[in-house]
């Protein structure tokens, strides 16, 4: 580990895939805010053609206006 971060080689692909599946379930959940907890307090969400949304509180506000996603 360097500077508190793992080496890129030390990432477990199964762990990453499990996190992806959990995020997909949250994005498809009936609760439009379910995905927000997957992001850090200082996260920045950038979507094409839209202003960046910074911070979990702003993400929560954005999520409340969203409809659940589907596959």
CHARMM internal coordinates of N, CA and C (Angstrom, degrees):
IC EDIT
DIST 1 N 1 CA 1.4462
DIST 1 CA 1 C 1.5150
ANGL 1 N 1 CA 1 C 109.07
DIST 1 C 2 N 1.3022
ANGL 1 CA 1 C 2 N 115.49
DIHE 1 N 1 CA 1 C 2 N 138.39
DIST 2 N 2 CA 1.4519
ANGL 1 C 2 N 2 CA 121.42
DIHE 1 CA 1 C 2 N 2 CA -179.77
DIST 2 CA 2 C 1.5242
ANGL 2 N 2 CA 2 C 108.36
DIHE 1 C 2 N 2 CA 2 C -122.21
DIST 2 C 3 N 1.3270
ANGL 2 CA 2 C 3 N 116.76
DIHE 2 N 2 CA 2 C 3 N 123.91
DIST 3 N 3 CA 1.4530
ANGL 2 C 3 N 3 CA 119.65
DIHE 2 CA 2 C 3 N 3 CA 176.79
DIST 3 CA 3 C 1.5148
ANGL 3 N 3 CA 3 C 114.19
DIHE 2 C 3 N 3 CA 3 C 60.02
DIST 3 C 4 N 1.3359
ANGL 3 CA 3 C 4 N 117.38
DIHE 3 N 3 CA 3 C 4 N 27.33
DIST 4 N 4 CA 1.4623
ANGL 3 C 4 N 4 CA 119.74
DIHE 3 CA 3 C 4 N 4 CA 178.88
DIST 4 CA 4 C 1.5199
ANGL 4 N 4 CA 4 C 114.24
DIHE 3 C 4 N 4 CA 4 C 85.43
DIST 4 C 5 N 1.3225
ANGL 4 CA 4 C 5 N 117.72
DIHE 4 N 4 CA 4 C 5 N 0.28
DIST 5 N 5 CA 1.4613
ANGL 4 C 5 N 5 CA 121.36
DIHE 4 CA 4 C 5 N 5 CA 179.82
DIST 5 CA 5 C 1.5190
ANGL 5 N 5 CA 5 C 109.23
DIHE 4 C 5 N 5 CA 5 C -111.20
DIST 5 C 6 N 1.3276
ANGL 5 CA 5 C 6 N 116.22
DIHE 5 N 5 CA 5 C 6 N 147.23
DIST 6 N 6 CA 1.4606
ANGL 5 C 6 N 6 CA 120.67
DIHE 5 CA 5 C 6 N 6 CA 177.60
DIST 6 CA 6 C 1.5133
ANGL 6 N 6 CA 6 C 110.92
DIHE 5 C 6 N 6 CA 6 C -73.57
DIST 6 C 7 N 1.3194
ANGL 6 CA 6 C 7 N 116.10
DIHE 6 N 6 CA 6 C 7 N 150.62
DIST 7 N 7 CA 1.4549
ANGL 6 C 7 N 7 CA 121.73
DIHE 6 CA 6 C 7 N 7 CA 170.18
DIST 7 CA 7 C 1.5219
ANGL 7 N 7 CA 7 C 108.18
DIHE 6 C 7 N 7 CA 7 C -62.28
DIST 7 C 8 N 1.3228
ANGL 7 CA 7 C 8 N 117.91
DIHE 7 N 7 CA 7 C 8 N 148.34
DIST 8 N 8 CA 1.4624
ANGL 7 C 8 N 8 CA 120.17
DIHE 7 CA 7 C 8 N 8 CA 178.19
DIST 8 CA 8 C 1.5204
ANGL 8 N 8 CA 8 C 111.24
DIHE 7 C 8 N 8 CA 8 C -59.83
DIST 8 C 9 N 1.3274
ANGL 8 CA 8 C 9 N 118.54
DIHE 8 N 8 CA 8 C 9 N -34.05
DIST 9 N 9 CA 1.4514
ANGL 8 C 9 N 9 CA 122.24
DIHE 8 CA 8 C 9 N 9 CA -179.83
DIST 9 CA 9 C 1.5281
ANGL 9 N 9 CA 9 C 112.16
DIHE 8 C 9 N 9 CA 9 C -68.06
DIST 9 C 10 N 1.3226
ANGL 9 CA 9 C 10 N 119.14
DIHE 9 N 9 CA 9 C 10 N -19.01
DIST 10 N 10 CA 1.4572
ANGL 9 C 10 N 10 CA 120.96
DIHE 9 CA 9 C 10 N 10 CA -175.13
DIST 10 CA 10 C 1.5294
ANGL 10 N 10 CA 10 C 113.42
DIHE 9 C 10 N 10 CA 10 C -88.05
DIST 10 C 11 N 1.3241
ANGL 10 CA 10 C 11 N 118.39
DIHE 10 N 10 CA 10 C 11 N -2.35
DIST 11 N 11 CA 1.4526
ANGL 10 C 11 N 11 CA 120.01
DIHE 10 CA 10 C 11 N 11 CA 178.86
DIST 11 CA 11 C 1.5183
ANGL 11 N 11 CA 11 C 110.47
DIHE 10 C 11 N 11 CA 11 C -71.97
DIST 11 C 12 N 1.2976
ANGL 11 CA 11 C 12 N 115.98
DIHE 11 N 11 CA 11 C 12 N 137.96
DIST 12 N 12 CA 1.4595
ANGL 11 C 12 N 12 CA 122.47
DIHE 11 CA 11 C 12 N 12 CA 179.72
DIST 12 CA 12 C 1.5304
ANGL 12 N 12 CA 12 C 107.85
DIHE 11 C 12 N 12 CA 12 C -93.62
DIST 12 C 13 N 1.3239
ANGL 12 CA 12 C 13 N 116.76
DIHE 12 N 12 CA 12 C 13 N 115.13
DIST 13 N 13 CA 1.4589
ANGL 12 C 13 N 13 CA 120.40
DIHE 12 CA 12 C 13 N 13 CA -177.72
DIST 13 CA 13 C 1.5239
ANGL 13 N 13 CA 13 C 111.58
DIHE 12 C 13 N 13 CA 13 C -59.11
DIST 13 C 14 N 1.3270
ANGL 13 CA 13 C 14 N 118.00
DIHE 13 N 13 CA 13 C 14 N -38.19
DIST 14 N 14 CA 1.4690
ANGL 13 C 14 N 14 CA 120.54
DIHE 13 CA 13 C 14 N 14 CA 179.06
DIST 14 CA 14 C 1.5244
ANGL 14 N 14 CA 14 C 110.55
DIHE 13 C 14 N 14 CA 14 C -62.38
DIST 14 C 15 N 1.3215
ANGL 14 CA 14 C 15 N 116.90
DIHE 14 N 14 CA 14 C 15 N -37.81
DIST 15 N 15 CA 1.4642
ANGL 14 C 15 N 15 CA 121.09
DIHE 14 CA 14 C 15 N 15 CA 178.13
DIST 15 CA 15 C 1.5338
ANGL 15 N 15 CA 15 C 110.59
DIHE 14 C 15 N 15 CA 15 C -66.06
DIST 15 C 16 N 1.3152
ANGL 15 CA 15 C 16 N 116.31
DIHE 15 N 15 CA 15 C 16 N -40.59
DIST 16 N 16 CA 1.4673
ANGL 15 C 16 N 16 CA 120.76
DIHE 15 CA 15 C 16 N 16 CA 178.40
DIST 16 CA 16 C 1.5235
ANGL 16 N 16 CA 16 C 110.05
DIHE 15 C 16 N 16 CA 16 C -65.35
DIST 16 C 17 N 1.3274
ANGL 16 CA 16 C 17 N 117.36
DIHE 16 N 16 CA 16 C 17 N -44.91
DIST 17 N 17 CA 1.4701
ANGL 16 C 17 N 17 CA 121.06
DIHE 16 CA 16 C 17 N 17 CA 179.75
DIST 17 CA 17 C 1.5295
ANGL 17 N 17 CA 17 C 110.95
DIHE 16 C 17 N 17 CA 17 C -63.23
DIST 17 C 18 N 1.3253
ANGL 17 CA 17 C 18 N 117.34
DIHE 17 N 17 CA 17 C 18 N -38.64
DIST 18 N 18 CA 1.4762
ANGL 17 C 18 N 18 CA 120.90
DIHE 17 CA 17 C 18 N 18 CA 177.61
DIST 18 CA 18 C 1.5253
ANGL 18 N 18 CA 18 C 110.04
DIHE 17 C 18 N 18 CA 18 C -63.70
DIST 18 C 19 N 1.3236
ANGL 18 CA 18 C 19 N 117.31
DIHE 18 N 18 CA 18 C 19 N -40.74
DIST 19 N 19 CA 1.4676
ANGL 18 C 19 N 19 CA 121.03
DIHE 18 CA 18 C 19 N 19 CA 178.00
DIST 19 CA 19 C 1.5249
ANGL 19 N 19 CA 19 C 110.68
DIHE 18 C 19 N 19 CA 19 C -65.02
DIST 19 C 20 N 1.3310
ANGL 19 CA 19 C 20 N 116.78
DIHE 19 N 19 CA 19 C 20 N -39.11
DIST 20 N 20 CA 1.4696
ANGL 19 C 20 N 20 CA 120.57
DIHE 19 CA 19 C 20 N 20 CA 176.78
DIST 20 CA 20 C 1.5227
ANGL 20 N 20 CA 20 C 110.94
DIHE 19 C 20 N 20 CA 20 C -61.50
DIST 20 C 21 N 1.3431
ANGL 20 CA 20 C 21 N 115.83
DIHE 20 N 20 CA 20 C 21 N -45.55
DIST 21 N 21 CA 1.4784
ANGL 20 C 21 N 21 CA 119.62
DIHE 20 CA 20 C 21 N 21 CA 179.83
DIST 21 CA 21 C 1.5294
ANGL 21 N 21 CA 21 C 110.83
DIHE 20 C 21 N 21 CA 21 C -62.86
DIST 21 C 22 N 1.3252
ANGL 21 CA 21 C 22 N 117.23
DIHE 21 N 21 CA 21 C 22 N -40.15
DIST 22 N 22 CA 1.4724
ANGL 21 C 22 N 22 CA 120.79
DIHE 21 CA 21 C 22 N 22 CA 179.00
DIST 22 CA 22 C 1.5263
ANGL 22 N 22 CA 22 C 110.30
DIHE 21 C 22 N 22 CA 22 C -63.79
DIST 22 C 23 N 1.3284
ANGL 22 CA 22 C 23 N 117.06
DIHE 22 N 22 CA 22 C 23 N -41.17
DIST 23 N 23 CA 1.4635
ANGL 22 C 23 N 23 CA 120.11
DIHE 22 CA 22 C 23 N 23 CA 178.95
DIST 23 CA 23 C 1.5287
ANGL 23 N 23 CA 23 C 110.66
DIHE 22 C 23 N 23 CA 23 C -66.58
DIST 23 C 24 N 1.3193
ANGL 23 CA 23 C 24 N 117.70
DIHE 23 N 23 CA 23 C 24 N -40.71
DIST 24 N 24 CA 1.4664
ANGL 23 C 24 N 24 CA 120.94
DIHE 23 CA 23 C 24 N 24 CA 177.71
DIST 24 CA 24 C 1.5266
ANGL 24 N 24 CA 24 C 110.13
DIHE 23 C 24 N 24 CA 24 C -60.97
DIST 24 C 25 N 1.3498
ANGL 24 CA 24 C 25 N 116.96
DIHE 24 N 24 CA 24 C 25 N -45.35
DIST 25 N 25 CA 1.4768
ANGL 24 C 25 N 25 CA 119.71
DIHE 24 CA 24 C 25 N 25 CA 177.98
DIST 25 CA 25 C 1.5300
ANGL 25 N 25 CA 25 C 110.23
DIHE 24 C 25 N 25 CA 25 C -59.06
DIST 25 C 26 N 1.3227
ANGL 25 CA 25 C 26 N 117.27
DIHE 25 N 25 CA 25 C 26 N -41.43
DIST 26 N 26 CA 1.4633
ANGL 25 C 26 N 26 CA 120.77
DIHE 25 CA 25 C 26 N 26 CA -179.67
DIST 26 CA 26 C 1.5282
ANGL 26 N 26 CA 26 C 110.89
DIHE 25 C 26 N 26 CA 26 C -66.29
DIST 26 C 27 N 1.3327
ANGL 26 CA 26 C 27 N 116.90
DIHE 26 N 26 CA 26 C 27 N -40.58
DIST 27 N 27 CA 1.4690
ANGL 26 C 27 N 27 CA 120.29
DIHE 26 CA 26 C 27 N 27 CA 179.16
DIST 27 CA 27 C 1.5204
ANGL 27 N 27 CA 27 C 112.05
DIHE 26 C 27 N 27 CA 27 C -66.92
DIST 27 C 28 N 1.3272
ANGL 27 CA 27 C 28 N 117.36
DIHE 27 N 27 CA 27 C 28 N -29.47
DIST 28 N 28 CA 1.4610
ANGL 27 C 28 N 28 CA 121.58
DIHE 27 CA 27 C 28 N 28 CA -179.46
DIST 28 CA 28 C 1.5265
ANGL 28 N 28 CA 28 C 112.94
DIHE 27 C 28 N 28 CA 28 C -93.03
DIST 28 C 29 N 1.3267
ANGL 28 CA 28 C 29 N 117.97
DIHE 28 N 28 CA 28 C 29 N -2.94
DIST 29 N 29 CA 1.4687
ANGL 28 C 29 N 29 CA 122.38
DIHE 28 CA 28 C 29 N 29 CA -177.22
DIST 29 CA 29 C 1.5289
ANGL 29 N 29 CA 29 C 111.19
DIHE 28 C 29 N 29 CA 29 C -67.44
DIST 29 C 30 N 1.3267
ANGL 29 CA 29 C 30 N 116.44
DIHE 29 N 29 CA 29 C 30 N 153.86
DIST 30 N 30 CA 1.4697
ANGL 29 C 30 N 30 CA 119.89
DIHE 29 CA 29 C 30 N 30 CA 176.39
DIST 30 CA 30 C 1.5324
ANGL 30 N 30 CA 30 C 112.26
DIHE 29 C 30 N 30 CA 30 C -60.75
DIST 30 C 31 N 1.3281
ANGL 30 CA 30 C 31 N 117.57
DIHE 30 N 30 CA 30 C 31 N -29.60
DIST 31 N 31 CA 1.4632
ANGL 30 C 31 N 31 CA 121.81
DIHE 30 CA 30 C 31 N 31 CA 177.71
DIST 31 CA 31 C 1.5283
ANGL 31 N 31 CA 31 C 107.95
DIHE 30 C 31 N 31 CA 31 C -80.99
DIST 31 C 32 N 1.3314
ANGL 31 CA 31 C 32 N 118.63
DIHE 31 N 31 CA 31 C 32 N 110.19
DIST 32 N 32 CA 1.4586
ANGL 31 C 32 N 32 CA 120.57
DIHE 31 CA 31 C 32 N 32 CA -176.62
DIST 32 CA 32 C 1.5312
ANGL 32 N 32 CA 32 C 113.85
DIHE 31 C 32 N 32 CA 32 C -66.59
DIST 32 C 33 N 1.3201
ANGL 32 CA 32 C 33 N 117.65
DIHE 32 N 32 CA 32 C 33 N -9.41
DIST 33 N 33 CA 1.4665
ANGL 32 C 33 N 33 CA 120.50
DIHE 32 CA 32 C 33 N 33 CA -179.92
DIST 33 CA 33 C 1.5298
ANGL 33 N 33 CA 33 C 112.57
DIHE 32 C 33 N 33 CA 33 C -100.42
DIST 33 C 34 N 1.3195
ANGL 33 CA 33 C 34 N 118.38
DIHE 33 N 33 CA 33 C 34 N -0.24
DIST 34 N 34 CA 1.4687
ANGL 33 C 34 N 34 CA 122.13
DIHE 33 CA 33 C 34 N 34 CA -173.69
DIST 34 CA 34 C 1.5252
ANGL 34 N 34 CA 34 C 113.13
DIHE 33 C 34 N 34 CA 34 C -58.71
DIST 34 C 35 N 1.3100
ANGL 34 CA 34 C 35 N 118.45
DIHE 34 N 34 CA 34 C 35 N -30.47
DIST 35 N 35 CA 1.4628
ANGL 34 C 35 N 35 CA 122.03
DIHE 34 CA 34 C 35 N 35 CA -176.30
DIST 35 CA 35 C 1.5198
ANGL 35 N 35 CA 35 C 113.64
DIHE 34 C 35 N 35 CA 35 C -78.40
DIST 35 C 36 N 1.3165
ANGL 35 CA 35 C 36 N 117.88
DIHE 35 N 35 CA 35 C 36 N -19.02
DIST 36 N 36 CA 1.4653
ANGL 35 C 36 N 36 CA 121.20
DIHE 35 CA 35 C 36 N 36 CA -172.60
DIST 36 CA 36 C 1.5313
ANGL 36 N 36 CA 36 C 111.94
DIHE 35 C 36 N 36 CA 36 C -61.62
DIST 36 C 37 N 1.3121
ANGL 36 CA 36 C 37 N 118.59
DIHE 36 N 36 CA 36 C 37 N -35.61
DIST 37 N 37 CA 1.4654
ANGL 36 C 37 N 37 CA 120.89
DIHE 36 CA 36 C 37 N 37 CA -177.89
DIST 37 CA 37 C 1.5296
ANGL 37 N 37 CA 37 C 112.68
DIHE 36 C 37 N 37 CA 37 C -66.29
DIST 37 C 38 N 1.3289
ANGL 37 CA 37 C 38 N 118.03
DIHE 37 N 37 CA 37 C 38 N -14.32
DIST 38 N 38 CA 1.4635
ANGL 37 C 38 N 38 CA 121.17
DIHE 37 CA 37 C 38 N 38 CA 177.65
DIST 38 CA 38 C 1.5284
ANGL 38 N 38 CA 38 C 111.58
DIHE 37 C 38 N 38 CA 38 C -76.13
DIST 38 C 39 N 1.3057
ANGL 38 CA 38 C 39 N 117.07
DIHE 38 N 38 CA 38 C 39 N -11.47
DIST 39 N 39 CA 1.4612
ANGL 38 C 39 N 39 CA 122.00
DIHE 38 CA 38 C 39 N 39 CA -177.28
DIST 39 CA 39 C 1.5253
ANGL 39 N 39 CA 39 C 110.67
DIHE 38 C 39 N 39 CA 39 C -104.56
DIST 39 C 40 N 1.3258
ANGL 39 CA 39 C 40 N 116.43
DIHE 39 N 39 CA 39 C 40 N 149.00
DIST 40 N 40 CA 1.4642
ANGL 39 C 40 N 40 CA 121.40
DIHE 39 CA 39 C 40 N 40 CA 179.33
DIST 40 CA 40 C 1.5246
ANGL 40 N 40 CA 40 C 110.70
DIHE 39 C 40 N 40 CA 40 C -72.52
DIST 40 C 41 N 1.3274
ANGL 40 CA 40 C 41 N 115.75
DIHE 40 N 40 CA 40 C 41 N 164.12
DIST 41 N 41 CA 1.4685
ANGL 40 C 41 N 41 CA 121.83
DIHE 40 CA 40 C 41 N 41 CA 179.78
DIST 41 CA 41 C 1.5280
ANGL 41 N 41 CA 41 C 112.22
DIHE 40 C 41 N 41 CA 41 C -56.50
DIST 41 C 42 N 1.3267
ANGL 41 CA 41 C 42 N 117.51
DIHE 41 N 41 CA 41 C 42 N -31.73
DIST 42 N 42 CA 1.4637
ANGL 41 C 42 N 42 CA 121.01
DIHE 41 CA 41 C 42 N 42 CA -176.42
DIST 42 CA 42 C 1.5336
ANGL 42 N 42 CA 42 C 112.56
DIHE 41 C 42 N 42 CA 42 C -105.81
DIST 42 C 43 N 1.3069
ANGL 42 CA 42 C 43 N 117.26
DIHE 42 N 42 CA 42 C 43 N 19.28
DIST 43 N 43 CA 1.4623
ANGL 42 C 43 N 43 CA 121.40
DIHE 42 CA 42 C 43 N 43 CA -177.59
DIST 43 CA 43 C 1.5288
ANGL 43 N 43 CA 43 C 111.22
DIHE 42 C 43 N 43 CA 43 C -60.51
DIST 43 C 44 N 1.3207
ANGL 43 CA 43 C 44 N 114.93
DIHE 43 N 43 CA 43 C 44 N 151.15
DIST 44 N 44 CA 1.4591
ANGL 43 C 44 N 44 CA 121.86
DIHE 43 CA 43 C 44 N 44 CA 174.65
DIST 44 CA 44 C 1.5279
ANGL 44 N 44 CA 44 C 106.78
DIHE 43 C 44 N 44 CA 44 C -122.54
DIST 44 C 45 N 1.3189
ANGL 44 CA 44 C 45 N 116.10
DIHE 44 N 44 CA 44 C 45 N 124.25
DIST 45 N 45 CA 1.4636
ANGL 44 C 45 N 45 CA 122.78
DIHE 44 CA 44 C 45 N 45 CA -179.13
DIST 45 CA 45 C 1.5263
ANGL 45 N 45 CA 45 C 107.10
DIHE 44 C 45 N 45 CA 45 C -108.42
DIST 45 C 46 N 1.3271
ANGL 45 CA 45 C 46 N 116.27
DIHE 45 N 45 CA 45 C 46 N 123.04
DIST 46 N 46 CA 1.4561
ANGL 45 C 46 N 46 CA 120.99
DIHE 45 CA 45 C 46 N 46 CA -178.60
DIST 46 CA 46 C 1.5180
ANGL 46 N 46 CA 46 C 108.29
DIHE 45 C 46 N 46 CA 46 C -122.15
DIST 46 C 47 N 1.3133
ANGL 46 CA 46 C 47 N 115.91
DIHE 46 N 46 CA 46 C 47 N 123.25
DIST 47 N 47 CA 1.4667
ANGL 46 C 47 N 47 CA 121.58
DIHE 46 CA 46 C 47 N 47 CA 176.63
DIST 47 CA 47 C 1.5247
ANGL 47 N 47 CA 47 C 108.06
DIHE 46 C 47 N 47 CA 47 C -116.09
DIST 47 C 48 N 1.3208
ANGL 47 CA 47 C 48 N 117.05
DIHE 47 N 47 CA 47 C 48 N 147.38
DIST 48 N 48 CA 1.4672
ANGL 47 C 48 N 48 CA 119.68
DIHE 47 CA 47 C 48 N 48 CA 179.36
DIST 48 CA 48 C 1.5296
ANGL 48 N 48 CA 48 C 111.82
DIHE 47 C 48 N 48 CA 48 C -56.03
DIST 48 C 49 N 1.3112
ANGL 48 CA 48 C 49 N 115.95
DIHE 48 N 48 CA 48 C 49 N 133.08
DIST 49 N 49 CA 1.4597
ANGL 48 C 49 N 49 CA 120.85
DIHE 48 CA 48 C 49 N 49 CA 176.05
DIST 49 CA 49 C 1.5103
ANGL 49 N 49 CA 49 C 115.62
DIHE 48 C 49 N 49 CA 49 C 74.45
DIST 49 C 50 N 1.3358
ANGL 49 CA 49 C 50 N 117.54
DIHE 49 N 49 CA 49 C 50 N 10.48
DIST 50 N 50 CA 1.4650
ANGL 49 C 50 N 50 CA 120.26
DIHE 49 CA 49 C 50 N 50 CA -179.03
DIST 50 CA 50 C 1.5288
ANGL 50 N 50 CA 50 C 109.34
DIHE 49 C 50 N 50 CA 50 C -131.65
DIST 50 C 51 N 1.3037
ANGL 50 CA 50 C 51 N 115.61
DIHE 50 N 50 CA 50 C 51 N 158.31
DIST 51 N 51 CA 1.4568
ANGL 50 C 51 N 51 CA 120.49
DIHE 50 CA 50 C 51 N 51 CA 176.77
DIST 51 CA 51 C 1.5226
ANGL 51 N 51 CA 51 C 109.58
DIHE 50 C 51 N 51 CA 51 C -70.01
DIST 51 C 52 N 1.3199
ANGL 51 CA 51 C 52 N 116.67
DIHE 51 N 51 CA 51 C 52 N 149.98
DIST 52 N 52 CA 1.4654
ANGL 51 C 52 N 52 CA 121.39
DIHE 51 CA 51 C 52 N 52 CA 176.96
DIST 52 CA 52 C 1.5214
ANGL 52 N 52 CA 52 C 109.62
DIHE 51 C 52 N 52 CA 52 C -64.91
DIST 52 C 53 N 1.3245
ANGL 52 CA 52 C 53 N 115.42
DIHE 52 N 52 CA 52 C 53 N 143.48
DIST 53 N 53 CA 1.4645
ANGL 52 C 53 N 53 CA 122.15
DIHE 52 CA 52 C 53 N 53 CA 176.63
DIST 53 CA 53 C 1.5212
ANGL 53 N 53 CA 53 C 105.95
DIHE 52 C 53 N 53 CA 53 C -111.56
DIST 53 C 54 N 1.3473
ANGL 53 CA 53 C 54 N 116.68
DIHE 53 N 53 CA 53 C 54 N 123.35
DIST 54 N 54 CA 1.4609
ANGL 53 C 54 N 54 CA 119.54
DIHE 53 CA 53 C 54 N 54 CA -174.77
DIST 54 CA 54 C 1.5144
ANGL 54 N 54 CA 54 C 111.17
DIHE 53 C 54 N 54 CA 54 C -118.28
DIST 54 C 55 N 1.3331
ANGL 54 CA 54 C 55 N 115.20
DIHE 54 N 54 CA 54 C 55 N 131.96
DIST 55 N 55 CA 1.4561
ANGL 54 C 55 N 55 CA 122.55
DIHE 54 CA 54 C 55 N 55 CA 175.78
DIST 55 CA 55 C 1.5174
ANGL 55 N 55 CA 55 C 112.79
DIHE 54 C 55 N 55 CA 55 C 94.82
DIST 55 C 56 N 1.3219
ANGL 55 CA 55 C 56 N 115.12
DIHE 55 N 55 CA 55 C 56 N 147.80
DIST 56 N 56 CA 1.4568
ANGL 55 C 56 N 56 CA 120.54
DIHE 55 CA 55 C 56 N 56 CA -176.53
DIST 56 CA 56 C 1.5306
ANGL 56 N 56 CA 56 C 111.84
DIHE 55 C 56 N 56 CA 56 C -63.09
DIST 56 C 57 N 1.3345
ANGL 56 CA 56 C 57 N 118.67
DIHE 56 N 56 CA 56 C 57 N -36.44
DIST 57 N 57 CA 1.4692
ANGL 56 C 57 N 57 CA 120.90
DIHE 56 CA 56 C 57 N 57 CA 179.41
DIST 57 CA 57 C 1.5260
ANGL 57 N 57 CA 57 C 110.43
DIHE 56 C 57 N 57 CA 57 C -61.82
DIST 57 C 58 N 1.3388
ANGL 57 CA 57 C 58 N 117.05
DIHE 57 N 57 CA 57 C 58 N -42.73
DIST 58 N 58 CA 1.4653
ANGL 57 C 58 N 58 CA 120.67
DIHE 57 CA 57 C 58 N 58 CA 178.38
DIST 58 CA 58 C 1.5218
ANGL 58 N 58 CA 58 C 110.69
DIHE 57 C 58 N 58 CA 58 C -68.49
DIST 58 C 59 N 1.3503
ANGL 58 CA 58 C 59 N 116.74
DIHE 58 N 58 CA 58 C 59 N -37.44
DIST 59 N 59 CA 1.4618
ANGL 58 C 59 N 59 CA 120.09
DIHE 58 CA 58 C 59 N 59 CA 176.69
DIST 59 CA 59 C 1.5250
ANGL 59 N 59 CA 59 C 110.53
DIHE 58 C 59 N 59 CA 59 C -62.97
DIST 59 C 60 N 1.3169
ANGL 59 CA 59 C 60 N 116.67
DIHE 59 N 59 CA 59 C 60 N -40.84
DIST 60 N 60 CA 1.4619
ANGL 59 C 60 N 60 CA 120.89
DIHE 59 CA 59 C 60 N 60 CA 179.32
DIST 60 CA 60 C 1.5226
ANGL 60 N 60 CA 60 C 110.31
DIHE 59 C 60 N 60 CA 60 C -61.97
DIST 60 C 61 N 1.3090
ANGL 60 CA 60 C 61 N 116.61
DIHE 60 N 60 CA 60 C 61 N -43.39
DIST 61 N 61 CA 1.4653
ANGL 60 C 61 N 61 CA 120.72
DIHE 60 CA 60 C 61 N 61 CA 178.57
DIST 61 CA 61 C 1.5337
ANGL 61 N 61 CA 61 C 110.38
DIHE 60 C 61 N 61 CA 61 C -62.80
DIST 61 C 62 N 1.3426
ANGL 61 CA 61 C 62 N 116.76
DIHE 61 N 61 CA 61 C 62 N -43.21
DIST 62 N 62 CA 1.4555
ANGL 61 C 62 N 62 CA 121.19
DIHE 61 CA 61 C 62 N 62 CA 178.22
DIST 62 CA 62 C 1.5319
ANGL 62 N 62 CA 62 C 110.36
DIHE 61 C 62 N 62 CA 62 C -63.18
DIST 62 C 63 N 1.3247
ANGL 62 CA 62 C 63 N 116.46
DIHE 62 N 62 CA 62 C 63 N -43.07
DIST 63 N 63 CA 1.4612
ANGL 62 C 63 N 63 CA 121.23
DIHE 62 CA 62 C 63 N 63 CA -177.58
DIST 63 CA 63 C 1.5216
ANGL 63 N 63 CA 63 C 112.18
DIHE 62 C 63 N 63 CA 63 C -63.06
DIST 63 C 64 N 1.3177
ANGL 63 CA 63 C 64 N 116.82
DIHE 63 N 63 CA 63 C 64 N -35.84
DIST 64 N 64 CA 1.4674
ANGL 63 C 64 N 64 CA 120.33
DIHE 63 CA 63 C 64 N 64 CA -179.84
DIST 64 CA 64 C 1.5162
ANGL 64 N 64 CA 64 C 111.95
DIHE 63 C 64 N 64 CA 64 C -62.50
DIST 64 C 65 N 1.3279
ANGL 64 CA 64 C 65 N 117.41
DIHE 64 N 64 CA 64 C 65 N -23.89
DIST 65 N 65 CA 1.4593
ANGL 64 C 65 N 65 CA 121.55
DIHE 64 CA 64 C 65 N 65 CA -179.98
DIST 65 CA 65 C 1.5337
ANGL 65 N 65 CA 65 C 111.77
DIHE 64 C 65 N 65 CA 65 C -91.08
DIST 65 C 66 N 1.3315
ANGL 65 CA 65 C 66 N 117.31
DIHE 65 N 65 CA 65 C 66 N -7.63
DIST 66 N 66 CA 1.4670
ANGL 65 C 66 N 66 CA 121.32
DIHE 65 CA 65 C 66 N 66 CA -177.08
DIST 66 CA 66 C 1.5270
ANGL 66 N 66 CA 66 C 111.65
DIHE 65 C 66 N 66 CA 66 C -88.41
DIST 66 C 67 N 1.3184
ANGL 66 CA 66 C 67 N 114.65
DIHE 66 N 66 CA 66 C 67 N 155.27
DIST 67 N 67 CA 1.4618
ANGL 66 C 67 N 67 CA 120.50
DIHE 66 CA 66 C 67 N 67 CA 169.87
DIST 67 CA 67 C 1.5162
ANGL 67 N 67 CA 67 C 106.92
DIHE 66 C 67 N 67 CA 67 C -96.85
DIST 67 C 68 N 1.3435
ANGL 67 CA 67 C 68 N 118.14
DIHE 67 N 67 CA 67 C 68 N 151.24
DIST 68 N 68 CA 1.4646
ANGL 67 C 68 N 68 CA 119.68
DIHE 67 CA 67 C 68 N 68 CA 177.91
DIST 68 CA 68 C 1.5296
ANGL 68 N 68 CA 68 C 110.30
DIHE 67 C 68 N 68 CA 68 C -57.06
DIST 68 C 69 N 1.3118
ANGL 68 CA 68 C 69 N 115.06
DIHE 68 N 68 CA 68 C 69 N 144.06
DIST 69 N 69 CA 1.4563
ANGL 68 C 69 N 69 CA 120.62
DIHE 68 CA 68 C 69 N 69 CA 177.49
DIST 69 CA 69 C 1.5121
ANGL 69 N 69 CA 69 C 109.95
DIHE 68 C 69 N 69 CA 69 C -85.68
DIST 69 C 70 N 1.3044
ANGL 69 CA 69 C 70 N 116.12
DIHE 69 N 69 CA 69 C 70 N 159.39
DIST 70 N 70 CA 1.4644
ANGL 69 C 70 N 70 CA 119.65
DIHE 69 CA 69 C 70 N 70 CA 175.16
DIST 70 CA 70 C 1.5108
ANGL 70 N 70 CA 70 C 107.77
DIHE 69 C 70 N 70 CA 70 C -130.06
DIST 70 C 71 N 1.3147
ANGL 70 CA 70 C 71 N 115.36
DIHE 70 N 70 CA 70 C 71 N 164.39
DIST 71 N 71 CA 1.4785
ANGL 70 C 71 N 71 CA 120.35
DIHE 70 CA 70 C 71 N 71 CA -176.41
DIST 71 CA 71 C 1.5066
ANGL 71 N 71 CA 71 C 112.36
DIHE 70 C 71 N 71 CA 71 C -58.42
END
COOR INIT
IC SEED 1 N 1 CA 1 C
IC BUILD
